Each structure stands twice: as structure tokens, then as C-alpha cells.
């Protein structure tokens, strides 16, 4: 798709949304990150307490083992959750050959002690037989039930866990849990606000400096004469400073892992946006290439894919032309970059051609000389390259001559010059006795048809008939030819006299003047002088391809 998309509006829109997404990501992610660190600390403390309680409750631990536990740090590694099959959870630890009731009692007491300290698991009942733990009772939701099963599986002497917990899905209990989680996040956010504000201020300062640096237009124009490339460099520097400020801010608040998430999300969004605005991106790249190559200048008369006009300006989206009809034409740069461009202004010398026919009895070389002599009397015809004429075709009743004439189109209107040259060449040939014959058609009838015409004429009343048919072929004599020629000469003289009288009237010089129309160039200059929000990428100082 070719779109007339406002690049500056798009850039401001993307910048505003990007900054908003950044602030929202930091706002919601950092409290969770801080809360995760607190939960990790709490888990470590609970693990230490668990080790101490296990040492106190287990009578099988000897004094050497207690000393070893007290001296070495406690390392808790949580195994992956065991598979759940038909409502039962299996512990992959080795099963002892001789279980004891004391161990079953210790397992039950330990599990009940843990459940009593966890919100939502107080109503879960525990029974242990031969190392098989059966969980009954109620939990508010599936999440709490799975938490109970996972905690039970972490005990070393548990053979398997049978899940008989009833999920009540109570509204009040579930809402209370969510509310408590949000409340905890809010508290963490309040604690992290000072550090978060410092990170935002640091990000804002780095971003402001990048924006200030990108707005130094004179500095970028000194680095590169191309205005489009200069703008691209300034925007690239701005984006680099924004990313640098984001990294500093996230490093300050200790949330560097968020950056990977943001970059991954930005990559996915970039791919989606790239497919959505494929034509716009193609147009943008074409604008960059055209600004570097400079295939034409302002005021050049060009032809782009059968679209003819005079160049007004080249913007980041389209090439603007003034057509020969005086209308503004905008062609997307993606189309211009791929098109065949014909530049008439690049070479001021331009050739036009036209054809005239003479009678087949006339000498074509003599006619060529007469025509060229008349053409060279015109002021706009160039001496070099020379005007020439050639024979292109010999027909049934005429000979076709093609005249090729060169003019300087910088000070000559191409179409006017061609029109005047055709007129003068035609008149010169006629004045020298060369005729421009009309097509001649010969009709032949057989004898039977001629007799039928004779019989029809004899039986038809001449007063009632408007058609007179002469069956005999008239003889062509010199006298008849002279009469016809005299009639033609009389008509030609009358036509020339009428034209001479008309061309002596007011404003006749404008008809014979081959200079370009100044009104069109005035409109072009007016369009060029008009101020525009878009930067003109055409630069006379830049080299052309």
C-alpha cells in the first residue's frame, strides 16, 4: 500500500507511547522484583528454621550431626514439582523397607505445623500411614491445594501423597488473598518510591540531554551536507541516549533483568509494526536513497512513469511536481525510486520530428531542400546539431518525408516550436509547387454492371431522379487537369490571403512566438517559495548521480 503518512506525527506518537510504556513497566515491575528479593530472604530464613526444627524433633540425629549442622550453612534446593496422576502426587525419594509408627507421627506433626503457619492451609487435615500422606479438608482454590501437595512432597520420608482436598472456591477467601497480595505490593512500592524517583530523574536527564544534542541542526548539517541523512543521524543519537538512560535507571534500582523483557517485547512489537507499515518503511528508505542520489533538481522538467511535470521539491514522503496543466502532482518516493526517470532539463538540446507527404511524381530530395531552407529561417532552430530530413516511406500516391529539428528547450517551448516548424515547411513546399496529395481511390465496374446502370438511367425520369450515372469512363485530358489545378490554386490563394489577414491582427505575435510560457514557471517558483513543514531534500550542493 502507498500511504501519505505524516512522519513527524508518527515519530511523536511512538516516542510518547514508548516513554509511557517504559514508566509503566518500571512502576509495576520493580515492586515485584523487590518483593521477590524479600520472599527469597524469607524462604532462606524458613529453610534455616526448618533445619533447626528437624534437628530438634528427630531423635535419630547424634551429637556429631548436630555440630555439623550448626557449623555448615543450610542450602535448600527445591526439586521440580512431581507429576500428578489421578489425584495423587508421588515422591521420587527412595522408600525405606521398615517404616515405623514414630516416623508417621513425626511426618504428620511436621506437616500440620507447616500448614498452620500458611494462610489458606489451616483447614487441611493430614493423616499418615506407612509413609503415605492423605490430605483432606478444604482450600479456597486450586493454587493452595497444589501448594499443600508440593510442601508435603518435600519431606524426605513421604512415600506418596493422596490428594482428597476439597476446593471450596469461596469468593471471600479468594478476594481476601488477592487483596492481601495487592496490599503487600503497595507497601513494597511505597518503600521503593525514593529509589524509583531517583531512577526516573536520571532517565529524564539523560533523555533530555540526548534530545538537546539531536536538536543541534547546524552541527549535524556540518557533519553531512544531506539534510535527510543529518536528520537521521540526529534521531539515531536521540534513541541511543534514551536506551542508555533506561539502562542506567534500571541498574540503579537493581532491575536489569527488566531490560531483557522490554527488548524482547520491543522486538515482537517491531516485527508486527514492520508488517503493518511495510509501505511506509519502504517509502522512508526510498526517500533516503533519493536524497543521497539526487537524480533531479528543483525546476527540472522530468517524466516519471508517464507522469510529466516540473520538479517543485523532494520531501521525506513524496516527490512534488507541477504538471504542464498547472496542477500539483505528488508521487510517493517508493514509486519514484523504482521508476524510469526521463530528465528533459539535464540536456537543454532536444529534437522533435514531424512528417509531411508529397506527390509521388515530385522529387523528394528537392522537397527536402525546400523544407530545410524554410526551417533554417526560424530563429529557434539550432545550427548545431543540424536539422535533417529523410524519406521514411513510399506509398501508393505519396512519398513520406520526416524532418528532424533541434531546439534549445531552456528558452524555447517544445510544442510551439514544432507547430511553427510544420506550418512553415508546409507553406514552403506548396509555394514551390509541391503538392500534398490526398488519398486517391479508383473504382472499377464490369461490363454487365455498366449495362445495368445504362438500363436504369434510361427508365428513370430525370426530373424525379437526383442521381446521374455516367456509364462511360471520361477521358482525362490536359484541359481537364488544368481546370482542376486552377481551382486548387485559387482555393490555396484564398486560404493564404485569409491567413495573412488574420495573422496581421492583434496578439498575432504570440501565436508565432516559441518562447516558454512564463505563467507556468511563475507558479513553480511560487510553490518552491511557499513554506512547508517538510524538509526539502533537494540540495544543489550535493553531487548528482
C-alpha positions as CSV (number, residue, x, y, z in Angstrom):
1,X,0.0,0.0,0.0
2,X,1.2,3.7,-0.9
3,X,0.4,5.9,2.1
4,X,0.6,9.7,2.7
5,X,1.8,9.2,6.2
6,X,2.9,12.1,8.4
7,X,6.4,11.1,9.6
8,X,6.8,13.7,12.3
9,X,3.4,12.9,13.8
10,X,4.3,9.2,13.8
11,X,7.6,9.9,15.4
12,X,6.0,11.9,18.2
13,X,3.3,9.3,18.7
14,X,5.8,6.4,19.0
15,X,8.0,8.5,21.4
16,X,5.1,9.3,23.7
17,X,3.9,5.8,23.9
18,X,7.4,4.4,24.3
19,X,8.0,6.7,27.3
20,X,4.7,5.8,28.8
21,X,5.3,2.0,28.4
22,X,8.7,2.5,30.0
23,X,7.4,4.2,33.0
24,X,4.6,1.7,33.5
25,X,7.0,-1.2,33.2
26,X,9.3,0.3,35.8
27,X,6.3,1.2,38.0
28,X,4.8,-2.3,38.1
29,X,7.8,-4.5,37.7
30,X,10.2,-3.1,40.3
31,X,7.9,-3.7,43.4
32,X,7.5,-7.3,42.2
33,X,11.3,-7.6,41.8
34,X,11.8,-6.1,45.3
35,X,9.1,-8.4,46.7
36,X,10.8,-11.4,45.1
37,X,14.0,-10.5,46.9
38,X,12.2,-10.3,50.2
39,X,10.4,-13.6,49.6
40,X,13.8,-15.2,48.8
41,X,15.1,-13.9,52.2
42,X,12.1,-15.2,54.0
43,X,12.5,-18.6,52.3
44,X,16.1,-18.8,53.4
45,X,15.1,-18.0,57.0
46,X,12.3,-20.5,56.9
47,X,14.7,-23.1,55.5
48,X,17.1,-22.4,58.4
49,X,14.2,-22.7,60.9
50,X,13.2,-26.0,59.2
51,X,16.7,-27.4,59.6
52,X,16.8,-26.4,63.2
53,X,13.3,-27.9,63.9
54,X,14.2,-31.1,62.1
55,X,17.3,-31.5,64.2
56,X,15.3,-30.9,67.4
57,X,12.4,-33.2,66.5
58,X,14.3,-36.1,65.1
59,X,15.7,-38.3,67.9
60,X,18.0,-40.2,65.5
61,X,20.4,-37.3,65.0
62,X,23.5,-37.7,67.1
63,X,25.7,-35.0,68.6
64,X,28.2,-35.0,65.8
65,X,25.5,-34.4,63.2
66,X,24.1,-31.5,65.3
67,X,27.5,-29.9,65.4
68,X,27.9,-30.4,61.7
69,X,24.5,-28.8,61.0
70,X,25.3,-25.8,63.3
71,X,28.6,-25.1,61.7
72,X,27.8,-25.6,58.0
73,X,25.4,-23.2,56.1
74,X,22.0,-24.5,55.2
75,X,21.4,-24.9,51.4
76,X,17.9,-25.6,50.3
77,X,17.3,-26.7,46.8
78,X,13.7,-27.1,45.7
79,X,13.2,-30.1,43.4
80,X,10.8,-29.7,40.4
81,X,7.2,-30.4,41.2
82,X,6.4,-34.2,41.0
83,X,3.9,-35.4,38.4
84,X,0.3,-35.7,39.5
85,X,-1.5,-38.9,38.4
86,X,-5.2,-39.5,39.2
87,X,-5.3,-37.0,42.1
88,X,-2.2,-38.5,43.7
89,X,1.3,-37.0,44.0
90,X,4.3,-39.3,44.1
91,X,7.6,-38.6,45.9
92,X,10.6,-39.9,43.9
93,X,12.7,-40.5,47.0
94,X,13.8,-44.0,48.0
95,X,11.3,-45.9,50.1
96,X,12.5,-47.5,53.4
97,X,12.0,-51.2,54.0
98,X,10.9,-50.9,57.7
99,X,8.7,-47.9,58.4
100,X,7.9,-47.1,62.0
101,X,4.8,-45.5,63.5
102,X,7.0,-42.9,65.1
103,X,8.1,-41.7,61.7
104,X,4.5,-41.5,60.5
105,X,3.7,-39.4,63.6
106,X,6.7,-37.2,63.1
107,X,5.6,-36.6,59.4
108,X,2.1,-35.8,60.4
109,X,3.1,-33.3,63.1
110,X,5.7,-31.6,60.8
111,X,3.1,-31.2,58.0
112,X,0.4,-29.9,60.3
113,X,2.9,-27.4,61.9
114,X,3.8,-26.1,58.4
115,X,0.2,-25.8,57.3
116,X,-0.8,-24.0,60.5
117,X,1.6,-21.1,59.6
118,X,0.5,-20.7,56.0
119,X,-2.6,-18.7,55.1
120,X,-5.3,-20.9,53.4
121,X,-3.9,-24.2,54.6
122,X,-5.1,-24.2,58.2
123,X,-8.2,-26.3,57.3
124,X,-6.2,-29.1,55.6
125,X,-6.2,-32.3,57.6
126,X,-3.2,-34.7,57.5
127,X,-3.1,-38.5,58.0
128,X,0.0,-40.7,57.5
129,X,0.1,-44.4,57.2
130,X,3.2,-46.3,56.1
131,X,4.7,-43.1,54.7
132,X,1.6,-42.4,52.6
133,X,0.2,-39.0,53.3
134,X,-3.5,-38.4,52.8
135,X,-4.6,-34.7,52.6
136,X,-8.3,-33.9,53.3
137,X,-10.2,-30.8,54.3
138,X,-10.7,-27.6,52.4
139,X,-8.7,-25.0,50.5
140,X,-10.0,-21.8,48.9
141,X,-8.7,-22.6,45.4
142,X,-6.5,-25.0,43.3
143,X,-3.4,-22.9,43.9
144,X,-3.5,-23.5,47.6
145,X,-4.2,-27.2,47.2
146,X,-1.1,-27.6,44.9
147,X,0.9,-25.7,47.5
148,X,-0.1,-28.2,50.2
149,X,0.9,-31.1,47.9
150,X,4.2,-29.7,47.0
151,X,5.2,-28.9,50.6
152,X,4.2,-32.4,51.7
153,X,6.4,-33.9,48.9
154,X,9.4,-32.0,50.2
155,X,9.6,-34.2,53.4
156,X,12.2,-37.0,53.0
157,X,10.2,-39.9,54.5
158,X,7.0,-39.3,52.5
159,X,6.3,-42.1,50.1
160,X,3.4,-40.6,48.2
161,X,0.6,-38.0,48.7
162,X,-3.0,-38.7,48.1
163,X,-5.0,-35.6,47.2
164,X,-8.5,-35.5,48.7
165,X,-8.7,-31.8,49.3
166,X,-12.0,-30.1,48.6
167,X,-11.6,-26.8,46.6
168,X,-14.3,-24.6,48.0
169,X,-13.7,-21.7,45.6
170,X,-15.1,-19.4,48.3
171,X,-15.4,-15.8,47.0
172,X,-14.5,-14.0,50.2
173,X,-11.4,-16.1,50.8
174,X,-10.1,-15.7,47.3
175,X,-10.7,-12.0,47.2
176,X,-9.0,-11.6,50.6
177,X,-6.0,-13.4,49.2
178,X,-5.8,-11.2,46.2
179,X,-6.3,-8.1,48.3
180,X,-3.5,-9.1,50.7
181,X,-1.2,-9.6,47.7
182,X,-2.0,-6.2,46.3
183,X,-1.6,-4.6,49.7
184,X,1.9,-6.2,50.0
185,X,2.8,-4.9,46.6
186,X,1.6,-1.5,47.5
187,X,3.8,-1.5,50.7
188,X,6.8,-2.6,48.6
189,X,6.1,0.2,46.2
190,X,6.0,2.8,48.9
191,X,9.3,1.5,50.2
192,X,10.8,1.7,46.7
193,X,9.5,5.1,45.8
194,X,12.6,7.1,46.7
195,X,14.9,4.9,44.6
196,X,12.3,4.7,41.9
197,X,12.1,8.5,41.7
198,X,15.9,8.8,41.5
199,X,15.9,6.4,38.6
200,X,13.2,8.4,36.8
201,X,15.1,11.6,37.3
202,X,18.3,10.0,36.0
203,X,16.4,8.7,32.9
204,X,14.8,12.1,32.3
205,X,18.2,13.9,32.5
206,X,19.9,11.5,30.1
207,X,16.9,11.7,27.7
208,X,16.8,15.5,27.8
209,X,20.5,15.7,27.0
210,X,20.0,13.4,24.0
211,X,17.1,15.4,22.8
212,X,19.1,18.6,23.2
213,X,22.0,17.2,21.3
214,X,19.8,15.9,18.5
215,X,18.3,19.4,18.0
216,X,21.7,20.9,17.2
217,X,20.8,21.1,13.5
218,X,23.8,23.2,12.4
219,X,26.2,20.7,13.9
220,X,24.6,17.8,12.0
221,X,24.5,19.8,8.8
222,X,28.2,20.4,9.1
223,X,28.8,16.7,9.5
224,X,26.9,15.9,6.4
225,X,25.5,18.2,3.6
226,X,22.5,15.9,3.0
227,X,19.6,17.2,5.2
228,X,17.9,13.8,5.3
229,X,21.0,12.0,6.5
230,X,21.6,14.8,9.0
231,X,18.1,14.3,10.4
232,X,18.6,10.5,10.5
233,X,21.8,10.9,12.5
234,X,20.2,13.3,15.0
235,X,17.3,10.9,15.6
236,X,19.7,7.9,16.0
237,X,21.7,9.8,18.6
238,X,18.5,10.6,20.4
239,X,17.4,6.9,20.5
240,X,20.8,5.9,21.7
241,X,20.6,8.3,24.7
242,X,17.1,7.1,25.6
243,X,18.4,3.4,25.7
244,X,21.4,4.5,27.7
245,X,19.3,6.4,30.2
246,X,17.0,3.3,30.5
247,X,19.9,1.0,31.3
248,X,21.3,3.5,33.9
249,X,17.9,3.8,35.6
250,X,17.3,0.1,35.7
251,X,20.8,-0.6,37.0
252,X,20.2,2.0,39.8
253,X,17.1,0.3,41.1
254,X,18.6,-3.2,40.6
255,X,16.2,-4.4,37.9
256,X,18.5,-5.0,35.0
257,X,16.5,-8.2,34.1
258,X,13.6,-6.0,33.1
259,X,15.6,-4.6,30.2
260,X,15.8,-8.0,28.5
261,X,12.0,-8.4,28.8
262,X,11.5,-4.9,27.4
263,X,13.8,-5.5,24.5
264,X,12.2,-8.8,23.7
265,X,8.7,-7.2,23.8
266,X,10.0,-4.4,21.6
267,X,11.3,-6.9,19.1
268,X,8.0,-8.6,18.8
269,X,6.2,-5.3,18.5
270,X,8.7,-4.1,16.0
271,X,8.1,-7.1,13.7
272,X,4.3,-6.6,13.9
273,X,4.6,-2.9,13.3
274,X,7.0,-3.6,10.4
275,X,4.5,-5.7,8.6
276,X,1.7,-3.2,9.3
277,X,3.6,-0.2,7.9
278,X,5.7,-2.0,5.2
279,X,4.8,0.5,2.6
280,X,5.7,3.4,4.9
281,X,9.1,1.9,5.7
282,X,9.7,1.3,2.0
283,X,8.8,4.9,1.2
284,X,11.1,6.1,4.0
285,X,14.1,4.1,2.7
286,X,13.4,5.3,-0.9
287,X,13.4,8.9,0.4
288,X,16.8,8.3,2.0
289,X,18.2,6.8,-1.2
290,X,16.8,9.6,-3.4
291,X,18.2,12.3,-1.1
292,X,21.6,10.7,-1.5
293,X,21.5,10.1,-5.2
294,X,19.8,13.5,-6.1
295,X,18.5,12.3,-9.5
296,X,17.0,15.7,-10.3
297,X,16.9,19.3,-9.1
298,X,14.2,21.8,-8.4
299,X,12.8,23.3,-11.7
300,X,13.8,20.3,-13.7
301,X,11.3,19.1,-16.4
302,X,11.1,15.4,-15.9
303,X,8.9,12.4,-16.9
304,X,8.3,9.7,-14.2
305,X,6.3,6.7,-15.4
306,X,4.3,8.8,-17.9
307,X,3.7,11.5,-15.2
308,X,5.2,14.7,-16.7
309,X,5.9,17.9,-14.8
310,X,8.4,20.4,-13.3
311,X,10.0,19.5,-10.0
312,X,9.0,21.6,-7.0
313,X,10.5,19.7,-4.1
314,X,11.5,16.3,-2.7
315,X,10.2,15.5,0.7
316,X,10.6,12.6,3.0
317,X,7.4,11.1,1.7
318,X,6.8,12.2,-1.9
319,X,8.2,14.0,-5.0
320,X,6.1,17.1,-5.8
321,X,5.7,18.1,-9.4
322,X,3.9,20.9,-11.2
323,X,2.2,19.4,-14.3
324,X,2.2,21.3,-17.6
325,X,-1.5,21.9,-16.9
326,X,-0.6,23.8,-13.8
327,X,-1.7,21.2,-11.2
328,X,0.3,19.9,-8.3
329,X,1.2,16.2,-8.5
330,X,2.6,14.1,-5.6
331,X,4.3,10.8,-6.4
332,X,5.3,8.5,-3.5
333,X,9.1,8.2,-3.3
334,X,8.9,4.4,-3.3
335,X,7.4,4.6,-6.8
336,X,9.9,7.3,-7.9
337,X,12.9,5.3,-6.7
338,X,11.8,2.3,-8.8
339,X,10.6,4.3,-11.8
340,X,12.3,5.2,-15.1
341,X,13.0,8.9,-14.9
342,X,13.4,11.0,-18.1
343,X,15.0,14.4,-17.3
344,X,14.5,16.9,-20.2
345,X,16.4,19.7,-18.4
346,X,19.6,17.7,-18.0
347,X,20.4,18.3,-21.6
348,X,19.0,21.6,-23.0
349,X,19.2,20.4,-26.6
350,X,16.1,18.5,-27.7
351,X,15.0,17.1,-31.0
352,X,11.4,17.0,-32.4
353,X,10.2,15.3,-35.6
354,X,7.2,15.6,-37.9
355,X,6.2,14.0,-41.2
356,X,4.9,15.5,-44.5
357,X,3.8,13.8,-47.7
358,X,4.5,14.9,-51.3
359,X,3.2,13.7,-54.6
360,X,4.8,10.5,-55.9
361,X,5.7,12.4,-59.1
362,X,7.7,15.0,-57.2
363,X,11.4,14.7,-56.4
364,X,11.8,14.0,-52.7
365,X,15.3,15.5,-52.5
366,X,14.2,18.8,-53.9
367,X,11.3,18.8,-51.4
368,X,13.8,18.1,-48.6
369,X,16.0,21.1,-49.6
370,X,13.0,23.4,-49.8
371,X,11.8,22.3,-46.4
372,X,15.2,22.6,-44.7
373,X,15.7,26.1,-46.2
374,X,12.4,27.2,-44.7
375,X,13.2,25.6,-41.3
376,X,16.5,27.4,-41.0
377,X,14.8,30.7,-41.3
378,X,13.2,30.1,-37.9
379,X,15.1,31.8,-35.1
380,X,14.7,28.9,-32.5
381,X,16.2,26.2,-34.8
382,X,19.8,25.3,-33.8
383,X,22.6,25.3,-36.3
384,X,24.3,22.5,-34.4
385,X,23.2,19.8,-34.3
386,X,21.9,20.3,-37.8
387,X,18.3,19.8,-38.9
388,X,17.9,16.8,-41.3
389,X,15.1,15.2,-43.3
390,X,14.8,11.6,-44.6
391,X,12.5,9.6,-46.7
392,X,10.6,7.2,-44.5
393,X,8.0,5.6,-46.8
394,X,6.8,5.5,-50.4
395,X,3.0,5.0,-50.6
396,X,0.6,4.4,-53.5
397,X,0.1,8.0,-54.1
398,X,2.7,9.9,-52.0
399,X,6.2,10.0,-50.5
400,X,6.5,10.5,-46.8
401,X,9.3,12.8,-45.6
402,X,10.4,13.0,-41.9
403,X,12.0,16.3,-40.7
404,X,14.3,16.2,-37.6
405,X,14.9,19.5,-35.9
406,X,16.9,20.5,-32.8
407,X,16.0,23.4,-30.4
408,X,17.2,24.7,-27.1
409,X,14.3,23.9,-24.8
410,X,15.6,26.1,-22.0
411,X,14.4,29.2,-23.9
412,X,12.0,27.5,-26.4
413,X,8.6,25.9,-25.9
414,X,8.9,22.5,-27.4
415,X,5.3,22.1,-28.6
416,X,5.1,25.7,-30.0
417,X,8.3,25.2,-31.9
418,X,7.1,22.0,-33.5
419,X,3.8,23.6,-34.5
420,X,5.5,26.6,-36.2
421,X,8.1,24.4,-38.0
422,X,5.3,22.2,-39.5
423,X,3.5,25.3,-40.8
424,X,6.5,27.0,-42.4
425,X,7.6,23.7,-44.0
426,X,4.2,23.0,-45.5
427,X,3.8,26.6,-46.9
428,X,7.3,26.5,-48.4
429,X,6.6,23.2,-50.2
430,X,3.3,24.5,-51.6
431,X,4.9,27.8,-52.7
432,X,7.4,25.9,-54.7
433,X,4.8,23.8,-56.5
434,X,5.0,20.6,-54.4
435,X,1.5,19.2,-53.8
436,X,0.5,17.5,-50.6
437,X,-1.8,14.9,-52.2
438,X,-5.0,13.5,-50.7
439,X,-5.7,9.7,-50.8
440,X,-7.0,8.6,-54.3
441,X,-9.4,5.7,-54.6
442,X,-10.1,4.0,-58.0
443,X,-13.4,2.2,-58.6
444,X,-13.8,-0.4,-61.4
445,X,-17.1,-1.9,-62.7
446,X,-17.5,-4.9,-65.1
447,X,-19.4,-4.6,-68.3
448,X,-22.7,-6.2,-67.0
449,X,-22.9,-3.7,-64.2
450,X,-22.3,-0.9,-66.6
451,X,-25.2,-2.1,-68.9
452,X,-27.4,-2.4,-65.8
453,X,-26.7,1.2,-64.9
454,X,-27.4,2.3,-68.5
455,X,-30.8,0.5,-68.5
456,X,-31.6,2.0,-65.1
457,X,-30.8,5.5,-66.3
458,X,-33.0,5.1,-69.5
459,X,-36.0,4.0,-67.5
460,X,-35.7,6.7,-64.8
461,X,-37.4,10.0,-65.1
462,X,-34.7,12.7,-65.0
463,X,-36.9,15.2,-63.2
464,X,-37.6,12.8,-60.3
465,X,-34.1,11.4,-60.0
466,X,-31.3,13.1,-58.1
467,X,-28.7,10.6,-59.2
468,X,-26.9,10.9,-62.5
469,X,-24.7,8.0,-63.5
470,X,-22.4,8.2,-66.4
471,X,-21.5,4.7,-67.6
472,X,-18.7,5.7,-69.8
473,X,-15.3,6.5,-68.4
474,X,-14.4,10.1,-69.1
475,X,-11.2,10.9,-70.9
476,X,-8.5,12.6,-68.9
477,X,-7.2,15.5,-70.9
478,X,-4.7,18.2,-70.2
479,X,-7.5,20.7,-70.4
480,X,-9.4,19.0,-67.5
481,X,-6.3,18.8,-65.4
482,X,-5.5,22.4,-65.9
483,X,-9.1,23.3,-64.9
484,X,-8.7,21.2,-61.7
485,X,-5.3,22.7,-60.9
486,X,-6.6,26.2,-61.4
487,X,-9.4,25.5,-59.0
488,X,-6.9,24.2,-56.4
489,X,-4.6,27.1,-56.9
490,X,-7.5,29.5,-56.4
491,X,-8.5,27.8,-53.2
492,X,-5.0,27.9,-51.9
493,X,-4.5,31.5,-52.7
494,X,-7.8,32.4,-51.0
495,X,-6.7,30.4,-47.9
496,X,-3.3,32.1,-47.8
497,X,-4.8,35.5,-48.1
498,X,-7.2,34.7,-45.3
499,X,-4.4,33.5,-43.1
500,X,-2.3,36.6,-43.8
501,X,-5.1,38.9,-42.9
502,X,-5.8,37.1,-39.6
503,X,-2.1,37.0,-38.6
504,X,-1.9,40.8,-39.0
505,X,-4.3,41.3,-36.3
506,X,-3.8,42.0,-32.6
507,X,-1.8,39.4,-30.5
508,X,-0.7,37.6,-33.6
509,X,2.9,37.7,-32.5
510,X,2.0,35.4,-29.5
511,X,0.9,32.7,-32.0
512,X,4.3,32.8,-33.8
513,X,6.4,33.1,-30.6
514,X,8.1,29.9,-29.5
515,X,9.3,31.1,-26.1
516,X,8.1,29.1,-23.0
517,X,5.0,30.2,-21.1
518,X,6.2,32.4,-18.1
519,X,3.0,31.8,-16.2
520,X,3.8,28.1,-15.6
521,X,7.3,28.9,-14.3
522,X,5.8,31.6,-12.0
523,X,3.5,29.0,-10.4
524,X,6.5,26.7,-10.0
525,X,8.5,29.5,-8.3
526,X,5.6,30.3,-6.1
527,X,5.3,26.6,-5.0
528,X,9.0,26.5,-4.2
529,X,8.9,29.7,-2.2
530,X,6.0,28.5,-0.1
531,X,6.9,27.5,3.5
532,X,6.4,23.8,4.3
533,X,6.7,21.7,7.4
534,X,8.6,19.1,5.5
535,X,12.3,19.5,4.8
536,X,13.2,19.8,1.1
537,X,15.7,17.0,0.4
538,X,16.9,18.6,-2.9
539,X,20.3,20.3,-2.4
540,X,22.2,22.0,-5.2
541,X,25.4,21.5,-3.3
542,X,25.0,17.7,-3.2
543,X,26.5,15.7,-6.0
544,X,24.2,14.1,-8.5
545,X,24.5,10.5,-9.7
